Amino acid sequence: MRYNLKRLIILCFAFLFGSLWMKFRLPPIGYMSSLINKTKIETQKLTADSLFPINKPSKFISLYSDKIKLYSDRDYFNEILDSSFFGSYVIQIPRHDTTNTIIKCNDSVTIFRITDKNYKIKNKWKKLDVKAKVVGYTTILSTVVYKNFGPGEIILEYDYPTNYPIILKSKKNVEQVFKLLKSK
């Protein structure tokens, strides 16, 4: 009787612990869900080029949506649906890119960055009360900071040890407002 009671208590505790783990999406849940969501698993031969790529992933501009990758080389998504970013554009950068991102704007834009909770706000960036959750392998990005920029060249500096996602919002169409420039 005692043996069965112990098993029942352990089973209930494990169920409760697993439910909380899933609710708060603790690692590696984000990674596992990105593997499950992939519709096609590509297999390739392991070569020196595939293990040590010569070309780094590029930077892209994409329209923001709930399933858009925030990095060009990782399957990290904003898991909280918030209408604040809809109609915005994401500059998909490599996660550990060590170069500055340079943007040329013809009109004023607002740039948002999703950072971790320990990020020290600098250079007149302001914290925004918007919910975000980007689950990575070793961190969860949940703080949103923003800054308004006028027309001209904008240099977004590399933040050690990682680059945070860049989201741009403008009242005009992307082709009319900004373009990415190569790092100097």
C-alpha angles and dihedrals in degrees: 000000000000090000092056092046091053090050091050092050092048091048092050092047092049091049092049093046092048092049092052090046090055095042094056092037094228116188131311091027093085091051093047093049090051089054091049092048093055108106095195127037110205120209123196140172114267108244133159089259094053093046095044108027116201095206118060118222112274133237118257137185115224135169110258118249135154093265100041117123110241093206129046093225103035136058095232117144136180099253096194115078108224122164091216092089100041111114089029130112129236122216101212107212130172110271096237098030111151098198129092118253112234120198127183112210130192093190138025116287138181116228121203126194125192108217139172122266093258095057113127108223111231142166096035095302112152130214115244123209096230124125117239134160123188111173115205133174095269106010145037117222111209110143120090121206126180143188133189117230131191127219117300138059117334121197115198106196124223111259112216125261094013144005116246122222115275121217121181126199126192136160091233134063117282095242090056097045116039147000134188119253126203117260114259 
